[in-house]
Amino acid sequence: MGNDERIAALEEENQRLRNDNEKLLQIIAQMKVTLNRLVDRYIMENR
């Protein structure tokens, strides 16, 4: 495997990791929204 092939493979892996990271950040953001809703509901029910 030449240097060009290694660089191309690393760039592809880097892009996959960036995509995975973006997906995970979106999931975390949605989890925060869900958690906030659950906390709000819990507070409202216990008043």
N, C-alpha and C positions, 0 to 999 in steps of 0.2 A: 504494500500500500504506500503510494507516494504521498508527499506532503500535501499536494493539492486535494487528494482524496480524503486525507485525514482532516484537513481544514473544512472540506464540504460536509463530512460526517459530523464534525463538531458543531458546525453552524446549524445543521438540521436538528441535532440534539438540543442545542441551545434554544432554537425556536420552539421545539416541542415543550421544553421546560417552561419557557415564557408563557406559552398557551395554557399549560397546566396551572401555572401560578395565577394567571388571570381568572381561570375558572374557579380556583380555590378562593380567591379574593371575592368573587361574586357570591359564592356559597356562604362565605363568612358574613358578608353584608346581609344576605337574606336571613341567616341565622340570627343576626342581631335584631332585625326587624321582628322576627317571630318571637324572640325572647322578650323584647319590649312589649309586644302585644300580650304575651302571657303574664308578664309582671303587672301590666295595667289591669288586666282582667282579674288577677288575683287580688290586687289592691281594692278594686271596685267591689268585689264580692265580699270582702271582709270588712266593709265599713258598717 
